[in-house]
C-alpha cells in the first residue's frame, strides 16, 4: 500500500522532533557531566576544606574550665591507667589542668603516657603508685596529698571493679573489693575533697563514674558490682551541690575498661569524645552520658588530625 505524502511529512516531523529531543538530552547530559566534574574537583573539596578548617579550629578551642576552677590548679584522677582515665587526663591537660594520677603499676606505659601529655600540653604531671584495693589505701592517699600541699580543684573518681562471676561463686575478698572500689573509696575521697574545696577561692568540681541500666544488663550476673556502682550513682545525684562545687554523675552506656575473667572478655574504649562531652556538661547538669553533640563533633575532627 503506497504511503501518502502527508504520512511521509508526518514521519519526518516525528523523526526531527525525536532528533531534537535526543540532542537536548545529549547536551543536558554533557553539561551535567562537565558541571559535576567542576563541582567534584573544585566546589566540593573547597566546601569540605572550609568545614574541616572550621572544625580544626574548634578542636583547638578549650572550654575555659581553668578560668572557672582556677588557673594552674590540679585535677586528681583515680585509676589513670585505664582507657577512660587516660582520656580524662588528656582532655583535662588540654584544658590546662596539672595532673595527679593514681596508677596501680607505675610501669613504662604509664611513664610514656605521662611524657606524651607533658610534651603536648606543657603541664605538670605527677604519678602516685597505689593499689587502691589494699587496706589503708585511702589513708595513704590522703597523707600524700597533704604532703604535696598543692591546689587541687577537681576530683575524678574513676575507680572501678567488675567481676562477671555469679554471686554464688564470689569469695568474700571479691565482695569487699567490689564494695570498696566501686562505692566506699569514691565516697570517702569525695567527702575528703569536699572539705578542701569549701576552703578554696574558686569553684571546684567532682566527677563520679557511676553506672546505668545498660551496663547493669551486661553484667547482670555481678550483683555486687552493679549494686555498689548504682549506690554511688544515687549518692552522687543526691549530693547537695552548692555555689562553689559542681558535682557530676557520669553514666557510660557500656563498660569502658577491659575485663578478662573466667574466659569472659569485654573491651570498650570510649576515648576522648565521650570525656569531652562530660566536661562540656560539667556545671550544667547533674548527670550525663557524655554524648554532647557539639563536643563529639569537635573531638571526631581532632581524632582525624591525629
DRENLUM-753381 format. One line per 5 residues: number of its first residue (from 0); their letters; for each residue x, y, z of C-alpha. Coordinates in nm, 2 decimals, decimal comma. Example, Ala and Ser with C-alpha at 12.3 -4.5 7.8 and 13.67 -1.06 7.14 Angstrom:
BEGIN
0> as> 1,23/-0,45/0,78 | 1,37/-0,11/0,71
***
This chain:
BEGIN
0> xxxxx> 0,00/0,00/0,00 | 0,16/0,33/-0,11 | 0,25/0,58/0,16 | 0,09/0,92/0,12 | 0,28/1,24/0,12
5> xxxxx> 0,10/1,35/0,44 | 0,22/1,04/0,62 | 0,58/1,09/0,49 | 0,57/1,45/0,61 | 0,44/1,35/0,95
10> xxxxx> 0,71/1,08/0,99 | 0,98/1,34/0,91 | 0,83/1,57/1,17 | 0,84/1,30/1,43 | 1,19/1,20/1,34
15> xxxxx> 1,30/1,56/1,36 | 1,13/1,61/1,69 | 1,29/1,29/1,83 | 1,63/1,40/1,70 | 1,58/1,74/1,86
20> xxxxx> 1,49/1,57/2,19 | 1,79/1,34/2,17 | 2,02/1,64/2,10 | 1,87/1,82/2,40 | 1,92/1,51/2,62
25> xxxxx> 2,27/1,47/2,50 | 2,36/1,83/2,56 | 2,20/1,81/2,91 | 2,40/1,50/2,99 | 2,72/1,66/2,86
30> xxxxx> 2,65/1,98/3,06 | 2,57/1,78/3,37 | 2,89/1,57/3,33 | 3,10/1,88/3,29 | 2,93/2,05/3,58
35> xxxxx> 2,98/1,75/3,81 | 3,35/1,74/3,71 | 3,39/2,10/3,81 | 3,19/2,06/4,13 | 3,36/1,74/4,23
40> xxxxx> 3,71/1,89/4,17 | 3,66/2,24/4,28 | 3,34/2,32/4,47 | 3,31/2,01/4,70 | 3,67/2,00/4,80
45> xxxxx> 3,66/2,37/4,88 | 3,34/2,32/5,09 | 3,49/2,03/5,28 | 3,81/2,21/5,32 | 3,64/2,51/5,48
50> xxxxx> 3,43/2,28/5,70 | 3,74/2,09/5,81 | 3,93/2,41/5,88 | 3,64/2,53/6,10 | 3,62/2,20/6,29
55> xxxxx> 4,00/2,20/6,32 | 3,99/2,55/6,47 | 3,71/2,43/6,71 | 3,92/2,13/6,81 | 4,19/2,35/6,94
60> xxxxx> 3,95/2,56/7,15 | 3,90/2,47/7,51 | 3,60/2,50/7,74 | 3,78/2,75/7,96 | 3,75/2,53/8,27
65> xxxxx> 4,06/2,66/8,44 | 3,90/3,01/8,44 | 3,61/2,86/8,64 | 3,81/2,63/8,87 | 4,14/2,82/8,89
70> xxxxx> 4,45/2,88/8,68 | 4,74/2,64/8,74 | 4,52/2,41/8,96 | 4,54/2,04/8,96 | 4,30/1,76/8,87
75> xxxxx> 4,32/1,44/9,08 | 4,23/1,13/8,89 | 4,20/0,78/9,04 | 4,30/0,49/8,81 | 4,47/0,69/8,55
80> xxxxx> 4,59/0,38/8,36 | 4,27/0,25/8,21 | 4,13/0,40/7,88 | 3,88/0,63/8,04 | 4,13/0,76/8,30
85> xxxxx> 4,38/0,84/8,02 | 4,10/1,02/7,83 | 4,02/1,23/8,13 | 4,39/1,31/8,17 | 4,43/1,41/7,80
90> xxxxx> 4,12/1,63/7,80 | 4,19/1,80/8,13 | 4,55/1,86/8,03 | 4,43/2,01/7,71 | 4,22/2,25/7,93
95> xxxxx> 4,53/2,35/8,11 | 4,50/2,15/8,44 | 4,80/2,00/8,60 | 4,75/1,62/8,66 | 4,78/1,39/8,96
100> xxxxx> 4,71/1,03/8,85 | 4,68/0,73/9,07 | 4,81/0,41/8,89 | 4,84/0,06/9,02 | 5,16/0,00/8,83
105> xxxxx> 5,40/0,28/8,75 | 5,54/0,10/8,46 | 5,69/0,21/8,13 | 5,35/0,25/7,97 | 5,24/0,50/8,24
110> xxxxx> 5,57/0,69/8,21 | 5,54/0,71/7,83 | 5,19/0,84/7,85 | 5,29/1,10/8,11 | 5,58/1,22/7,89
115> xxxxx> 5,35/1,24/7,58 | 5,10/1,45/7,78 | 5,35/1,69/7,93 | 5,52/1,74/7,60 | 5,20/1,81/7,42
120> xxxxx> 5,03/2,04/7,67 | 5,32/2,17/7,88 | 5,16/2,10/8,22 | 5,28/1,94/8,54 | 5,20/1,57/8,58
125> xxxxx> 5,26/1,35/8,88 | 5,20/0,98/8,92 | 5,11/0,82/9,25 | 5,16/0,44/9,25 | 4,90/0,28/9,47
130> xxxxx> 4,69/-0,03/9,48 | 4,35/0,11/9,59 | 4,21/-0,23/9,68 | 4,46/-0,27/9,97 | 4,39/-0,18/10,33
135> xxxxx> 4,48/0,18/10,43 | 4,49/0,29/10,07 | 4,26/0,58/10,15 | 4,47/0,70/10,44 | 4,79/0,67/10,23
140> xxxxx> 4,64/0,88/9,95 | 4,53/1,15/10,19 | 4,88/1,16/10,35 | 5,04/1,20/10,01 | 4,80/1,48/9,91
145> xxxxx> 4,86/1,67/10,23 | 5,24/1,63/10,20 | 5,23/1,78/9,85 | 5,01/2,08/9,96 | 4,90/2,17/9,61
150> xxxxx> 4,59/2,35/9,47 | 4,36/2,06/9,37 | 4,04/2,19/9,21 | 3,89/1,87/9,06 | 3,84/1,51/9,16
155> xxxxx> 3,76/1,24/8,91 | 3,65/0,92/9,09 | 3,74/0,66/8,83 | 3,80/0,36/9,05 | 3,60/0,06/8,92
160> xxxxx> 3,59/-0,31/8,98 | 3,39/-0,57/8,79 | 3,38/-0,95/8,84 | 3,14/-1,13/8,60 | 3,12/-1,43/8,82
165> xxxxx> 2,78/-1,52/8,96 | 2,72/-1,42/9,32 | 2,73/-1,77/9,45 | 3,09/-1,81/9,31 | 3,22/-1,49/9,47
170> xxxxx> 3,47/-1,51/9,75 | 3,44/-1,27/10,04 | 3,76/-1,09/9,92 | 3,59/-1,02/9,58 | 3,28/-0,88/9,76
175> xxxxx> 3,49/-0,65/9,98 | 3,70/-0,53/9,69 | 3,39/-0,45/9,48 | 3,22/-0,25/9,75 | 3,54/-0,07/9,84
180> xxxxx> 3,65/0,03/9,48 | 3,30/0,09/9,34 | 3,14/0,26/9,63 | 3,33/0,32/9,96 | 3,66/0,47/9,83
185> xxxxx> 3,49/0,72/9,59 | 3,26/0,84/9,87 | 3,55/0,87/10,12 | 3,75/1,07/9,87 | 3,45/1,29/9,78
190> xxxxx> 3,39/1,36/10,15 | 3,76/1,45/10,20 | 3,78/1,68/9,89 | 3,45/1,85/9,98 | 3,61/1,99/10,29
195> xxxxx> 3,92/2,11/10,09 | 3,70/2,26/9,81 | 3,49/2,45/10,06 | 3,81/2,65/10,16 | 3,91/2,74/9,80
200> xxxxx> 3,85/3,08/9,65 | 3,74/2,93/9,32 | 3,47/2,68/9,22 | 3,57/2,32/9,23 | 3,44/2,00/9,07
205> xxxxx> 3,38/1,63/9,14 | 3,30/1,38/8,87 | 3,19/1,03/8,98 | 3,20/0,75/8,73 | 2,87/0,57/8,80
210> xxxxx> 2,66/0,31/8,64 | 2,34/0,28/8,44 | 2,09/0,01/8,32 | 2,28/-0,08/8,01 | 2,59/-0,18/8,19
215> xxxxx> 2,38/-0,35/8,45 | 2,22/-0,56/8,18 | 2,56/-0,67/8,05 | 2,68/-0,76/8,40 | 2,35/-0,88/8,55
220> xxxxx> 2,53/-1,18/8,70 | 2,75/-0,95/8,90 | 2,50/-0,83/9,16 | 2,76/-0,68/9,40 | 2,94/-0,48/9,13
225> xxxxx> 2,63/-0,33/8,97 | 2,47/-0,26/9,31 | 2,77/-0,08/9,45 | 2,81/0,14/9,14 | 2,44/0,20/9,15
230> xxxxx> 2,47/0,32/9,51 | 2,74/0,56/9,40 | 2,51/0,69/9,13 | 2,23/0,75/9,38 | 2,47/0,91/9,63
235> xxxxx> 2,61/1,14/9,36 | 2,26/1,25/9,24 | 2,16/1,32/9,60 | 2,47/1,51/9,69 | 2,39/1,87/9,76
240> xxxxx> 2,56/2,10/9,51 | 2,64/2,45/9,63 | 2,77/2,76/9,46 | 3,13/2,65/9,50 | 3,12/2,29/9,39
245> xxxxx> 3,00/2,12/9,07 | 2,92/1,75/9,12 | 2,85/1,54/8,81 | 2,74/1,18/8,77 | 2,89/1,03/8,45
250> xxxxx> 2,69/0,72/8,34 | 2,87/0,55/8,05 | 2,64/0,34/7,82 | 2,88/0,05/7,83 | 3,18/-0,06/8,03
255> xxxxx> 3,49/0,13/7,93 | 3,76/-0,10/8,06 | 3,88/-0,44/7,96 | 3,77/-0,73/8,17 | 3,91/-1,08/8,14
260> xxxxx> 3,77/-1,32/8,39 | 3,69/-1,69/8,35 | 3,72/-1,67/7,98 | 3,48/-1,36/7,96 | 3,63/-1,06/7,78
265> xxxxx> 3,47/-0,72/7,74 | 3,66/-0,43/7,59 | 3,51/-0,09/7,50 | 3,72/0,22/7,47 | 3,52/0,54/7,49
270> xxxxx> 3,81/0,77/7,42 | 3,83/1,14/7,42 | 3,50/1,21/7,25 | 3,29/1,09/7,55 | 3,51/1,26/7,81
275> xxxxx> 3,49/1,58/7,61 | 3,12/1,57/7,63 | 3,13/1,50/8,01 | 3,35/1,81/8,06 | 3,12/2,01/7,84
280> xxxxx> 2,82/1,92/8,07 | 3,02/1,98/8,39 | 2,85/2,26/8,58 | 2,54/2,24/8,36 | 2,39/1,90/8,45
285> xxxxx> 2,38/1,67/8,75 | 2,43/1,36/8,53 | 2,55/1,29/8,17 | 2,63/1,01/7,93 | 2,90/1,22/7,76
290> xxxxx> 2,71/1,25/7,44 | 2,72/1,62/7,39 | 2,69/1,65/7,01 | 2,89/1,97/6,99 | 3,19/1,82/7,17
295> xxxxx> 3,16/1,49/6,98 | 3,18/1,68/6,65 | 3,49/1,87/6,77 | 3,66/1,56/6,91 | 3,60/1,35/6,60
300> xxxxx> 3,78/1,61/6,40 | 4,07/1,61/6,64 | 4,10/1,23/6,62 | 4,12/1,26/6,24 | 4,40/1,50/6,28
305> x> 4,59/1,26/6,49
***
